[in-house]
Amino acid sequence: MFELYSIFDVFPHRPPETVTLVDHVNANVYEWGHKCIYDPEKICRVLRYLGFASVEITDYREGIDPSAEIRRRYSFYVEARK
């Protein structure tokens, strides 16, 4: 997924202790005010914990999801029903 860019070229302003990919991801997530990031497994677990009985990872659906190529490429899709 990250082969498009060199993280170290894209974020040269990071402090010297920001050296690994996860350091850069965390720095960017929190810099923009996010409290948490999710992957498919994590969001499914949270949704089930919140009482959703049917939780499944799905595919992009034209007309429902944003159509930008970058969103399709770097997003995952989950459908949940109570």
The first five atom37 places (N, CA, C, CB, O) and aatype in JSON, in Angstrom:
{
  "aatype": [12, 13, 6, 10, 18, 15, 9, 13, 3, 19, 13, 14, 8, 1, 14, 14, 6, 16, 19, 16, 10, 19, 3, 8, 19, 2, 0, 2, 19, 18, 6, 17, 7, 8, 11, 4, 9, 18, 3, 14, 6, 11, 9, 4, 1, 19, 10, 1, 18, 10, 7, 13, 0, 15, 19, 6, 9, 16, 3, 18, 1, 6, 7, 9, 3, 14, 15, 0, 6, 9, 1, 1, 1, 18, 15, 13, 18, 19, 6, 0, 1, 11],
  "atom_mask": [
    [1, 1, 1, 1, 1],
    [1, 1, 1, 1, 1],
    [1, 1, 1, 1, 1],
    [1, 1, 1, 1, 1],
    [1, 1, 1, 1, 1],
    [1, 1, 1, 1, 1],
    [1, 1, 1, 1, 1],
    [1, 1, 1, 1, 1],
    [1, 1, 1, 1, 1],
    [1, 1, 1, 1, 1],
    [1, 1, 1, 1, 1],
    [1, 1, 1, 1, 1],
    [1, 1, 1, 1, 1],
    [1, 1, 1, 1, 1],
    [1, 1, 1, 1, 1],
    [1, 1, 1, 1, 1],
    [1, 1, 1, 1, 1],
    [1, 1, 1, 1, 1],
    [1, 1, 1, 1, 1],
    [1, 1, 1, 1, 1],
    [1, 1, 1, 1, 1],
    [1, 1, 1, 1, 1],
    [1, 1, 1, 1, 1],
    [1, 1, 1, 1, 1],
    [1, 1, 1, 1, 1],
    [1, 1, 1, 1, 1],
    [1, 1, 1, 1, 1],
    [1, 1, 1, 1, 1],
    [1, 1, 1, 1, 1],
    [1, 1, 1, 1, 1],
    [1, 1, 1, 1, 1],
    [1, 1, 1, 1, 1],
    [1, 1, 1, 0, 1],
    [1, 1, 1, 1, 1],
    [1, 1, 1, 1, 1],
    [1, 1, 1, 1, 1],
    [1, 1, 1, 1, 1],
    [1, 1, 1, 1, 1],
    [1, 1, 1, 1, 1],
    [1, 1, 1, 1, 1],
    [1, 1, 1, 1, 1],
    [1, 1, 1, 1, 1],
    [1, 1, 1, 1, 1],
    [1, 1, 1, 1, 1],
    [1, 1, 1, 1, 1],
    [1, 1, 1, 1, 1],
    [1, 1, 1, 1, 1],
    [1, 1, 1, 1, 1],
    [1, 1, 1, 1, 1],
    [1, 1, 1, 1, 1],
    [1, 1, 1, 0, 1],
    [1, 1, 1, 1, 1],
    [1, 1, 1, 1, 1],
    [1, 1, 1, 1, 1],
    [1, 1, 1, 1, 1],
    [1, 1, 1, 1, 1],
    [1, 1, 1, 1, 1],
    [1, 1, 1, 1, 1],
    [1, 1, 1, 1, 1],
    [1, 1, 1, 1, 1],
    [1, 1, 1, 1, 1],
    [1, 1, 1, 1, 1],
    [1, 1, 1, 0, 1],
    [1, 1, 1, 1, 1],
    [1, 1, 1, 1, 1],
    [1, 1, 1, 1, 1],
    [1, 1, 1, 1, 1],
    [1, 1, 1, 1, 1],
    [1, 1, 1, 1, 1],
    [1, 1, 1, 1, 1],
    [1, 1, 1, 1, 1],
    [1, 1, 1, 1, 1],
    [1, 1, 1, 1, 1],
    [1, 1, 1, 1, 1],
    [1, 1, 1, 1, 1],
    [1, 1, 1, 1, 1],
    [1, 1, 1, 1, 1],
    [1, 1, 1, 1, 1],
    [1, 1, 1, 1, 1],
    [1, 1, 1, 1, 1],
    [1, 1, 1, 1, 1],
    [1, 1, 1, 1, 1]
  ],
  "atom_positions": [
    [[0.82, -1.19, 0.0], [0.0, 0.0, 0.0], [0.86, 1.26, 0.0], [-0.93, 0.0, 1.2], [0.49, 2.25, -0.63]],
    [[1.97, 1.25, 0.68], [2.77, 2.46, 0.82], [3.89, 2.56, -0.21], [3.34, 2.53, 2.19], [4.8, 3.38, -0.04]],
    [[3.84, 1.76, -1.24], [4.89, 1.79, -2.24], [4.84, 3.02, -3.12], [4.81, 0.56, -3.1], [5.8, 3.29, -3.84]],
    [[3.75, 3.78, -3.08], [3.63, 4.96, -3.94], [4.56, 6.1, -3.53], [2.2, 5.45, -3.94], [5.03, 6.85, -4.38]],
    [[4.82, 6.22, -2.26], [5.59, 7.35, -1.74], [6.68, 6.86, -0.8], [4.68, 8.34, -1.03], [6.55, 5.81, -0.17]],
    [[7.74, 7.63, -0.72], [8.71, 7.41, 0.35], [8.23, 8.25, 1.53], [10.19, 7.81, -0.09], [8.18, 9.47, 1.45]],
    [[7.88, 7.58, 2.62], [7.38, 8.28, 3.8], [8.37, 9.35, 4.25], [7.12, 7.28, 4.95], [7.97, 10.43, 4.7]],
    [[9.64, 9.06, 4.13], [10.65, 9.98, 4.62], [10.8, 11.21, 3.73], [11.98, 9.27, 4.74], [11.26, 12.26, 4.19]],
    [[10.41, 11.1, 2.45], [10.39, 12.27, 1.57], [9.13, 13.09, 1.76], [10.52, 11.84, 0.12], [9.16, 14.32, 1.67]],
    [[8.02, 12.43, 2.02], [6.74, 13.11, 2.15], [6.66, 13.9, 3.46], [5.59, 12.1, 2.09], [6.07, 14.97, 3.49]],
    [[7.26, 13.38, 4.52], [7.19, 14.03, 5.82], [8.58, 14.4, 6.35], [6.47, 13.13, 6.82], [8.97, 13.91, 7.41]],
    [[9.32, 15.23, 5.64], [10.68, 15.55, 6.09], [10.72, 16.41, 7.35], [11.42, 16.25, 4.99], [11.77, 16.5, 8.0]],
    [[9.61, 17.04, 7.71], [9.58, 17.94, 8.86], [9.42, 17.23, 10.2], [8.46, 18.91, 8.69], [9.39, 17.89, 11.24]],
    [[9.33, 15.94, 10.21], [9.15, 15.19, 11.45], [10.41, 15.24, 12.3], [8.76, 13.74, 11.16], [11.52, 15.35, 11.79]],
    [[10.22, 15.15, 13.62], [11.37, 15.12, 14.53], [12.25, 13.9, 14.25], [10.89, 15.1, 15.99], [11.77, 12.91, 13.7]],
    [[13.51, 13.96, 14.61], [14.44, 12.86, 14.32], [14.02, 11.52, 14.9], [15.81, 13.21, 14.84], [14.36, 10.48, 14.34]],
    [[13.28, 11.51, 16.02], [12.86, 10.24, 16.61], [11.7, 9.58, 15.84], [12.45, 10.46, 18.06], [11.32, 8.45, 16.15]],
    [[11.15, 10.28, 14.86], [10.11, 9.71, 14.01], [10.81, 9.01, 12.85], [9.11, 10.81, 13.49], [11.13, 9.63, 11.83]],
    [[11.05, 7.72, 13.02], [11.87, 7.02, 12.04], [11.17, 5.87, 11.33], [13.09, 6.51, 12.69], [11.5, 5.57, 10.18]],
    [[10.22, 5.23, 11.98], [9.57, 4.08, 11.35], [8.27, 4.52, 10.69], [9.29, 2.96, 12.39], [7.77, 5.62, 10.93]],
    [[7.73, 3.65, 9.86], [6.46, 3.93, 9.2], [5.36, 4.18, 10.22], [6.08, 2.77, 8.28], [4.59, 5.13, 10.07]],
    [[5.28, 3.36, 11.26], [4.23, 3.55, 12.26], [4.42, 4.86, 13.02], [4.22, 2.37, 13.24], [3.44, 5.46, 13.44]],
    [[5.65, 5.32, 13.21], [5.88, 6.63, 13.83], [5.23, 7.72, 12.98], [7.4, 6.91, 13.98], [4.59, 8.63, 13.52]],
    [[5.4, 7.63, 11.68], [4.82, 8.63, 10.78], [3.3, 8.54, 10.74], [5.39, 8.46, 9.37], [2.62, 9.57, 10.74]],
    [[2.77, 7.34, 10.71], [1.32, 7.17, 10.71], [0.73, 7.76, 11.97], [0.94, 5.67, 10.59], [-0.22, 8.55, 11.9]],
    [[1.27, 7.41, 13.12], [0.76, 7.94, 14.38], [0.89, 9.46, 14.45], [1.49, 7.31, 15.55], [-0.04, 10.13, 14.9]],
    [[2.0, 10.0, 14.02], [2.18, 11.45, 14.06], [1.12, 12.15, 13.22], [3.59, 11.82, 13.56], [0.57, 13.17, 13.64]],
    [[0.82, 11.62, 12.04], [-0.18, 12.23, 11.17], [-1.6, 12.06, 11.7], [-0.08, 11.66, 9.78], [-2.41, 12.97, 11.61]],
    [[-1.89, 10.91, 12.24], [-3.23, 10.66, 12.78], [-3.52, 11.66, 13.9], [-3.37, 9.2, 13.3], [-4.57, 12.3, 13.9]],
    [[-2.61, 11.79, 14.83], [-2.87, 12.65, 15.98], [-2.72, 14.13, 15.63], [-1.93, 12.29, 17.11], [-3.36, 14.97, 16.27]],
    [[-1.91, 14.45, 14.65], [-1.75, 15.84, 14.23], [-3.06, 16.41, 13.7], [-0.66, 15.94, 13.15], [-3.33, 17.6, 13.87]],
    [[-3.85, 15.58, 13.05], [-5.12, 16.03, 12.47], [-6.28, 15.88, 13.44], [-5.42, 15.25, 11.21], [-7.44, 16.04, 13.03]],
    [[-6.02, 15.59, 14.7], [-7.07, 15.55, 15.7], [-7.79, 14.23, 15.85], [0.0, 0.0, 0.0], [-8.78, 14.15, 16.58]],
    [[-7.32, 13.18, 15.19], [-7.95, 11.88, 15.34], [-7.61, 11.31, 16.71], [-7.5, 10.91, 14.23], [-6.52, 11.55, 17.24]],
    [[-8.53, 10.56, 17.26], [-8.31, 9.9, 18.56], [-7.92, 8.44, 18.39], [-9.57, 9.99, 19.41], [-7.27, 7.86, 19.27]],
    [[-8.3, 7.85, 17.27], [-8.03, 6.43, 17.05], [-8.08, 6.15, 15.55], [-9.06, 5.54, 17.82], [-8.8, 6.81, 14.81]],
    [[-7.32, 5.17, 15.12], [-7.43, 4.7, 13.74], [-7.87, 3.23, 13.8], [-6.07, 4.87, 12.96], [-7.62, 2.54, 14.79]],
    [[-8.51, 2.78, 12.75], [-9.05, 1.43, 12.72], [-8.56, 0.66, 11.51], [-10.57, 1.48, 12.73], [-8.25, 1.23, 10.46]],
    [[-8.49, -0.62, 11.68], [-8.32, -1.53, 10.55], [-9.6, -2.36, 10.52], [-7.0, -2.43, 10.67], [-10.41, -2.27, 11.44]],
    [[-9.8, -3.17, 9.49], [-11.06, -3.92, 9.4], [-11.35, -4.78, 10.62], [-11.03, -4.78, 8.19], [-12.49, -4.83, 11.09]],
    [[-10.35, -5.47, 11.14], [-10.57, -6.33, 12.3], [-11.02, -5.52, 13.51], [-9.3, -7.1, 12.64], [-11.95, -5.92, 14.21]],
    [[-10.37, -4.39, 13.75], [-10.7, -3.56, 14.92], [-12.11, -3.0, 14.82], [-9.68, -2.42, 15.06], [-12.86, -3.07, 15.79]],
    [[-12.5, -2.43, 13.66], [-13.82, -1.83, 13.56], [-14.9, -2.9, 13.68], [-13.96, -1.07, 12.23], [-15.96, -2.63, 14.24]],
    [[-14.67, -4.1, 13.15], [-15.65, -5.18, 13.3], [-15.82, -5.57, 14.77], [-15.22, -6.41, 12.47], [-16.94, -5.78, 15.23]],
    [[-14.73, -5.65, 15.48], [-14.8, -5.98, 16.91], [-15.55, -4.91, 17.69], [-13.39, -6.15, 17.49], [-16.37, -5.24, 18.55]],
    [[-15.3, -3.65, 17.39], [-15.98, -2.54, 18.07], [-17.48, -2.58, 17.76], [-15.38, -1.18, 17.66], [-18.3, -2.43, 18.66]],
    [[-17.83, -2.77, 16.5], [-19.25, -2.81, 16.12], [-19.98, -3.97, 16.8], [-19.39, -2.93, 14.61], [-21.11, -3.79, 17.26]],
    [[-19.36, -5.13, 16.87], [-19.98, -6.26, 17.57], [-20.14, -5.96, 19.06], [-19.14, -7.55, 17.38], [-21.17, -6.27, 19.66]],
    [[-19.13, -5.35, 19.65], [-19.19, -4.97, 21.05], [-20.35, -3.99, 21.31], [-17.86, -4.34, 21.49], [-20.99, -4.03, 22.36]],
    [[-20.62, -3.11, 20.34], [-21.69, -2.12, 20.47], [-23.07, -2.7, 20.18], [-21.42, -0.97, 19.54], [-24.07, -1.98, 20.24]],
    [[-23.14, -3.98, 19.86], [-24.42, -4.63, 19.7], [-24.87, -4.9, 18.29], [0.0, 0.0, 0.0], [-26.01, -5.33, 18.08]],
    [[-24.03, -4.66, 17.32], [-24.39, -4.97, 15.94], [-24.27, -6.48, 15.75], [-23.48, -4.2, 14.92], [-23.21, -7.07, 15.98]],
    [[-25.36, -7.1, 15.33], [-25.38, -8.55, 15.19], [-24.75, -9.01, 13.89], [-26.81, -9.06, 15.27], [-24.08, -10.04, 13.85]],
    [[-24.95, -8.25, 12.83], [-24.42, -8.61, 11.52], [-23.34, -7.61, 11.15], [-25.55, -8.65, 10.45], [-23.64, -6.44, 10.88]],
    [[-22.11, -8.05, 11.13], [-20.98, -7.19, 10.78], [-20.14, -7.95, 9.75], [-20.12, -6.81, 12.05], [-19.69, -9.06, 10.01]],
    [[-19.95, -7.33, 8.59], [-19.13, -7.99, 7.57], [-18.33, -6.99, 6.76], [-20.01, -8.83, 6.65], [-18.78, -5.87, 6.5]],
    [[-17.15, -7.41, 6.37], [-16.32, -6.62, 5.49], [-16.89, -6.75, 4.09], [-14.82, -7.07, 5.55], [-17.16, -7.86, 3.63]],
    [[-17.07, -5.65, 3.41], [-17.68, -5.66, 2.08], [-16.74, -5.02, 1.07], [-19.04, -4.93, 2.09], [-15.64, -4.59, 1.42]],
    [[-17.17, -4.96, -0.16], [-16.42, -4.32, -1.23], [-16.98, -2.93, -1.5], [-16.46, -5.16, -2.51], [-18.07, -2.59, -1.05]],
    [[-16.23, -2.14, -2.21], [-16.67, -0.83, -2.68], [-17.95, -1.0, -3.48], [-15.57, -0.14, -3.55], [-18.09, -1.95, -4.26]],
    [[-18.9, -0.07, -3.27], [-20.16, -0.12, -4.02], [-20.41, 1.21, -4.7], [-21.34, -0.48, -3.09], [-20.61, 2.24, -4.05]],
    [[-20.4, 1.18, -6.02], [-20.64, 2.37, -6.84], [-21.99, 2.99, -6.47], [-20.6, 2.01, -8.36], [-22.99, 2.28, -6.32]],
    [[-22.0, 4.3, -6.31], [-23.23, 5.01, -6.0], [-23.49, 5.16, -4.51], [0.0, 0.0, 0.0], [-24.27, 6.02, -4.11]],
    [[-22.84, 4.36, -3.69], [-23.01, 4.47, -2.24], [-21.75, 5.07, -1.62], [-23.32, 3.08, -1.61], [-21.83, 5.96, -0.78]],
    [[-20.6, 4.58, -2.04], [-19.32, 5.03, -1.49], [-18.73, 6.13, -2.37], [-18.33, 3.84, -1.37], [-19.02, 6.19, -3.57]],
    [[-17.89, 7.01, -1.79], [-17.23, 8.04, -2.61], [-16.46, 7.4, -3.77], [-16.26, 8.9, -1.75], [-15.85, 6.35, -3.6]],
    [[-16.5, 8.03, -4.92], [-15.94, 7.38, -6.12], [-14.48, 7.71, -6.4], [-16.75, 7.76, -7.3], [-13.94, 7.21, -7.39]],
    [[-13.83, 8.5, -5.6], [-12.43, 8.85, -5.84], [-11.55, 7.6, -5.78], [-11.95, 9.9, -4.82], [-11.66, 6.81, -4.84]],
    [[-10.7, 7.42, -6.77], [-9.83, 6.25, -6.84], [-8.98, 6.1, -5.59], [-8.93, 6.35, -8.07], [-8.8, 5.0, -5.08]],
    [[-8.45, 7.2, -5.09], [-7.59, 7.12, -3.9], [-8.38, 6.64, -2.7], [-6.94, 8.48, -3.59], [-7.84, 5.93, -1.85]],
    [[-9.67, 7.02, -2.58], [-10.5, 6.53, -1.49], [-10.76, 5.03, -1.63], [-11.84, 7.3, -1.45], [-10.73, 4.31, -0.64]],
    [[-11.01, 4.56, -2.85], [-11.25, 3.13, -3.05], [-9.99, 2.33, -2.74], [-11.71, 2.86, -4.5], [-10.06, 1.25, -2.14]],
    [[-8.86, 2.86, -3.15], [-7.61, 2.11, -2.97], [-7.18, 2.03, -1.51], [-6.51, 2.75, -3.78], [-6.66, 1.0, -1.08]],
    [[-7.39, 3.09, -0.74], [-6.88, 3.14, 0.63], [-7.98, 3.09, 1.68], [-6.07, 4.39, 0.82], [-7.78, 3.56, 2.8]],
    [[-9.12, 2.55, 1.33], [-10.22, 2.41, 2.28], [-10.6, 0.95, 2.41], [-11.44, 3.25, 1.85], [-10.29, 0.13, 1.55]],
    [[-11.28, 0.65, 3.48], [-11.93, -0.65, 3.59], [-13.39, -0.37, 3.89], [-11.26, -1.56, 4.71], [-13.75, 0.72, 4.35]],
    [[-14.23, -1.35, 3.64], [-15.67, -1.15, 3.74], [-16.26, -2.23, 4.65], [-16.34, -1.18, 2.34], [-15.98, -3.42, 4.51]],
    [[-17.09, -1.77, 5.58], [-17.74, -2.67, 6.53], [-19.21, -2.31, 6.58], [-17.08, -2.57, 7.95], [-19.57, -1.14, 6.62]],
    [[-20.05, -3.33, 6.58], [-21.5, -3.12, 6.71], [-21.95, -3.76, 8.0], [-22.28, -3.7, 5.5], [-21.58, -4.9, 8.3]],
    [[-22.75, -3.03, 8.77], [-23.22, -3.55, 10.06], [-24.71, -3.28, 10.2], [-22.43, -2.91, 11.25], [-25.22, -2.23, 9.8]],
    [[-25.4, -4.26, 10.78], [-26.85, -4.13, 11.04], [-27.12, -4.53, 12.48], [-27.69, -5.01, 10.05], [-26.54, -5.49, 12.99]],
    [[-28.0, -3.79, 13.11], [-28.4, -4.13, 14.49], [-29.44, -5.21, 14.5], [-28.93, -2.9, 15.22], [-29.89, -5.62, 15.57]]
  ]
}
